[in-house]
Every structure is written in structure tokens, then in C-alpha cells.
């Protein structure tokens, strides 16, 4: 299993907003137990779906301006971006099957 690419205020625009491929951003923090629970699931999805989307993580404590811009109020928050626009978001950890179903539904509308 691979670790997810971390983005921050310096790389967010290039990696997330300018990507032609959909990007799922995991807003997380070190102190957040559900964030640690969902991390391996997101790494699996990133590896399995790397042709379809990119999965990255953003530490909300270290990047408060981005978290504020996207109104991240609880962690983990997952936001799916496509061509710079938010197309789906969810708060809280989910089982892999449910998360994949929701992602697939969101990706269908993005095409």
C-alpha cells in the first residue's frame, strides 16, 4: 500500500485545482482518530483507481486557509474536485464499499 501524496498551501492549486483528472482531497489532522481509520481505505482507493482519479491528503491544522476556504468544519472531510470545482463532499469515515459507491455516483456526474 502506498502513502497518499500530501498537498499544502504551496501545492494545492497545481495538484488539485489545475488537474484534468478528478482529485479526492482528504482533509485530516494528526489528532483525529477517524482520520487514521480512513487513511488505509483512501490509500487503497488511490492505488486501485489511479487511472480514474487522484487521492491526496491535506493536514487541516497546518493549512487552515484552505480548510477555511472550503468550509471544513469537522474531520475527516473528503472533497472531490474536478477541473477546479467541488463536485462532491462528505464528512466522516465510511466503509470502503459505501465510499466507492458515493464516489462512483459523483464521478458519473462529472463526466
Beta strands, then each sheet from edge to edge (+ up, - down):
strand 1: 5-6
strand 2: 22-28
strand 3: 53-59
strand 4: 77-82
strand 5: 85-91
sheet 1: 1+ 3+ 2+ 4- 5+
end
